[in-house]
Amino acid sequence: MDLLVDPRRPGLIHHRRAGAAIETRIVSEGSLSLDPPGIVLAVDDLFGAR
């Protein structure tokens, strides 16, 4: 699992292995659930309300 955070613009980029493939999610609002380890990251909590 990789989680990239760009401090210049609000958003999270999440890469994870799904079998033989790699899935990528880009989240610029709302939240991102990481399971495992059971963490939920809210974009507004990291970057402030816009």
LONULO-290977 format. One record per atom (N, C-alpha, C): atom name; chain; residue in one letter; x, y, z. Coordinates in steps of 0.1 Angstrom, whole numbers, padded with zeros to 4 digits, always signed. Example, Ala and Ser with C-alpha at 12.3 -4.5 7.8 and 13.67 -1.06 7.14 Angstrom:
BEGIN
+------+-------+------+-------+-------+-------+
| name | chain | resn |    c1 |    c2 |    c3 |
+------+-------+------+-------+-------+-------+
|    N |     A |    a | +0132 | -0057 | +0078 |
|   CA |     A |    a | +0123 | -0045 | +0078 |
|    C |     A |    a | +0132 | -0033 | +0078 |
|    N |     A |    s | +0128 | -0022 | +0071 |
|   CA |     A |    s | +0137 | -0011 | +0071 |
|    C |     A |    s | +0129 | +0000 | +0079 |
+------+-------+------+-------+-------+-------+
end
This chain:
BEGIN
+------+-------+------+-------+-------+-------+
| name | chain | resn |    c1 |    c2 |    c3 |
+------+-------+------+-------+-------+-------+
|    N |     A |    m | +0008 | -0012 | +0000 |
|   CA |     A |    m | +0000 | +0000 | +0000 |
|    C |     A |    m | +0009 | +0012 | +0000 |
|    N |     A |    d | +0006 | +0022 | -0008 |
|   CA |     A |    d | +0012 | +0035 | -0008 |
|    C |     A |    d | +0001 | +0045 | -0007 |
|    N |     A |    l | +0004 | +0056 | +0001 |
|   CA |     A |    l | -0005 | +0067 | +0003 |
|    C |     A |    l | +0004 | +0079 | +0000 |
|    N |     A |    l | +0000 | +0087 | -0010 |
|   CA |     A |    l | +0007 | +0099 | -0013 |
|    C |     A |    l | -0002 | +0111 | -0010 |
|    N |     A |    v | +0004 | +0121 | -0003 |
|   CA |     A |    v | -0002 | +0134 | +0000 |
|    C |     A |    v | +0005 | +0145 | -0005 |
|    N |     A |    d | -0001 | +0153 | -0014 |
|   CA |     A |    d | +0005 | +0165 | -0019 |
|    C |     A |    d | +0001 | +0177 | -0011 |
|    N |     A |    p | +0010 | +0184 | -0004 |
|   CA |     A |    p | +0006 | +0195 | +0004 |
|    C |     A |    p | +0002 | +0207 | -0003 |
|    N |     A |    r | +0005 | +0208 | -0017 |
|   CA |     A |    r | +0001 | +0219 | -0024 |
|    C |     A |    r | -0013 | +0219 | -0029 |
|    N |     A |    r | -0019 | +0208 | -0030 |
|   CA |     A |    r | -0033 | +0207 | -0034 |
|    C |     A |    r | -0040 | +0196 | -0026 |
|    N |     A |    p | -0052 | +0199 | -0021 |
|   CA |     A |    p | -0059 | +0189 | -0013 |
|    C |     A |    p | -0062 | +0176 | -0021 |
|    N |     A |    g | -0058 | +0165 | -0016 |
|   CA |     A |    g | -0061 | +0152 | -0022 |
|    C |     A |    g | -0052 | +0141 | -0017 |
|    N |     A |    l | -0057 | +0129 | -0018 |
|   CA |     A |    l | -0049 | +0117 | -0014 |
|    C |     A |    l | -0049 | +0108 | -0026 |
|    N |     A |    i | -0037 | +0102 | -0028 |
|   CA |     A |    i | -0036 | +0092 | -0039 |
|    C |     A |    i | -0032 | +0079 | -0032 |
|    N |     A |    h | -0041 | +0069 | -0033 |
|   CA |     A |    h | -0039 | +0056 | -0026 |
|    C |     A |    h | -0037 | +0045 | -0037 |
|    N |     A |    h | -0026 | +0038 | -0036 |
|   CA |     A |    h | -0023 | +0026 | -0044 |
|    C |     A |    h | -0023 | +0014 | -0035 |
|    N |     A |    r | -0030 | +0003 | -0040 |
|   CA |     A |    r | -0029 | -0009 | -0032 |
|    C |     A |    r | -0030 | -0021 | -0042 |
|    N |     A |    r | -0024 | -0032 | -0038 |
|   CA |     A |    r | -0024 | -0044 | -0046 |
|    C |     A |    r | -0037 | -0051 | -0044 |
|    N |     A |    a | -0043 | -0056 | -0055 |
|   CA |     A |    a | -0055 | -0064 | -0055 |
|    C |     A |    a | -0052 | -0076 | -0064 |
|    N |     A |    g | -0047 | -0086 | -0057 |
|   CA |     A |    g | -0043 | -0098 | -0065 |
|    C |     A |    g | -0031 | -0095 | -0073 |
|    N |     A |    a | -0032 | -0097 | -0086 |
|   CA |     A |    a | -0021 | -0094 | -0095 |
|    C |     A |    a | -0021 | -0079 | -0100 |
|    N |     A |    a | -0032 | -0072 | -0097 |
|   CA |     A |    a | -0033 | -0058 | -0102 |
|    C |     A |    a | -0030 | -0048 | -0091 |
|    N |     A |    i | -0029 | -0036 | -0095 |
|   CA |     A |    i | -0027 | -0025 | -0086 |
|    C |     A |    i | -0039 | -0015 | -0088 |
|    N |     A |    e | -0046 | -0012 | -0077 |
|   CA |     A |    e | -0057 | -0003 | -0078 |
|    C |     A |    e | -0053 | +0011 | -0073 |
|    N |     A |    t | -0057 | +0021 | -0080 |
|   CA |     A |    t | -0054 | +0035 | -0076 |
|    C |     A |    t | -0067 | +0042 | -0073 |
|    N |     A |    r | -0068 | +0049 | -0062 |
|   CA |     A |    r | -0079 | +0058 | -0059 |
|    C |     A |    r | -0074 | +0072 | -0056 |
|    N |     A |    i | -0080 | +0082 | -0062 |
|   CA |     A |    i | -0077 | +0096 | -0059 |
|    C |     A |    i | -0089 | +0102 | -0052 |
|    N |     A |    v | -0087 | +0107 | -0040 |
|   CA |     A |    v | -0097 | +0113 | -0032 |
|    C |     A |    v | -0094 | +0128 | -0029 |
|    N |     A |    s | -0103 | +0137 | -0034 |
|   CA |     A |    s | -0101 | +0151 | -0032 |
|    C |     A |    s | -0112 | +0157 | -0023 |
|    N |     A |    e | -0121 | +0149 | -0019 |
|   CA |     A |    e | -0131 | +0154 | -0009 |
|    C |     A |    e | -0137 | +0141 | -0002 |
|    N |     A |    g | -0143 | +0144 | +0009 |
|   CA |     A |    g | -0148 | +0132 | +0017 |
|    C |     A |    g | -0137 | +0125 | +0025 |
|    N |     A |    s | -0137 | +0112 | +0025 |
|   CA |     A |    s | -0127 | +0105 | +0033 |
|    C |     A |    s | -0123 | +0093 | +0025 |
|    N |     A |    l | -0112 | +0087 | +0030 |
|   CA |     A |    l | -0105 | +0075 | +0024 |
|    C |     A |    l | -0104 | +0065 | +0036 |
|    N |     A |    s | -0109 | +0053 | +0034 |
|   CA |     A |    s | -0109 | +0043 | +0044 |
|    C |     A |    s | -0097 | +0033 | +0040 |
|    N |     A |    l | -0088 | +0031 | +0049 |
|   CA |     A |    l | -0077 | +0022 | +0048 |
|    C |     A |    l | -0079 | +0010 | +0056 |
|    N |     A |    d | -0082 | -0001 | +0050 |
|   CA |     A |    d | -0085 | -0013 | +0058 |
|    C |     A |    d | -0078 | -0026 | +0052 |
|    N |     A |    p | -0068 | -0032 | +0058 |
|   CA |     A |    p | -0062 | -0028 | +0070 |
|    C |     A |    p | -0054 | -0015 | +0069 |
|    N |     A |    p | -0052 | -0008 | +0079 |
|   CA |     A |    p | -0052 | -0011 | +0093 |
|    C |     A |    p | -0064 | -0006 | +0100 |
|    N |     A |    g | -0075 | -0002 | +0093 |
|   CA |     A |    g | -0087 | +0003 | +0100 |
|    C |     A |    g | -0086 | +0018 | +0103 |
|    N |     A |    i | -0081 | +0026 | +0094 |
|   CA |     A |    i | -0080 | +0040 | +0096 |
|    C |     A |    i | -0088 | +0047 | +0085 |
|    N |     A |    v | -0095 | +0058 | +0089 |
|   CA |     A |    v | -0103 | +0066 | +0080 |
|    C |     A |    v | -0097 | +0080 | +0080 |
|    N |     A |    l | -0093 | +0085 | +0068 |
|   CA |     A |    l | -0087 | +0098 | +0067 |
|    C |     A |    l | -0097 | +0107 | +0060 |
|    N |     A |    a | -0100 | +0118 | +0066 |
|   CA |     A |    a | -0109 | +0128 | +0060 |
|    C |     A |    a | -0100 | +0139 | +0054 |
|    N |     A |    v | -0103 | +0142 | +0041 |
|   CA |     A |    v | -0095 | +0152 | +0034 |
|    C |     A |    v | -0096 | +0166 | +0041 |
|    N |     A |    d | -0107 | +0170 | +0047 |
|   CA |     A |    d | -0108 | +0182 | +0054 |
|    C |     A |    d | -0100 | +0183 | +0067 |
|    N |     A |    d | -0099 | +0171 | +0073 |
|   CA |     A |    d | -0090 | +0170 | +0085 |
|    C |     A |    d | -0076 | +0173 | +0082 |
|    N |     A |    l | -0071 | +0168 | +0070 |
|   CA |     A |    l | -0057 | +0170 | +0066 |
|    C |     A |    l | -0054 | +0183 | +0060 |
|    N |     A |    f | -0064 | +0189 | +0053 |
|   CA |     A |    f | -0061 | +0201 | +0045 |
|    C |     A |    f | -0069 | +0213 | +0050 |
|    N |     A |    g | -0079 | +0211 | +0059 |
|   CA |     A |    g | -0088 | +0222 | +0064 |
|    C |     A |    g | -0099 | +0223 | +0054 |
|    N |     A |    a | -0110 | +0229 | +0059 |
|   CA |     A |    a | -0122 | +0231 | +0051 |
|    C |     A |    a | -0119 | +0241 | +0040 |
|    N |     A |    r | -0124 | +0238 | +0028 |
|   CA |     A |    r | -0121 | +0247 | +0017 |
|    C |     A |    r | -0133 | +0256 | +0014 |
+------+-------+------+-------+-------+-------+
end
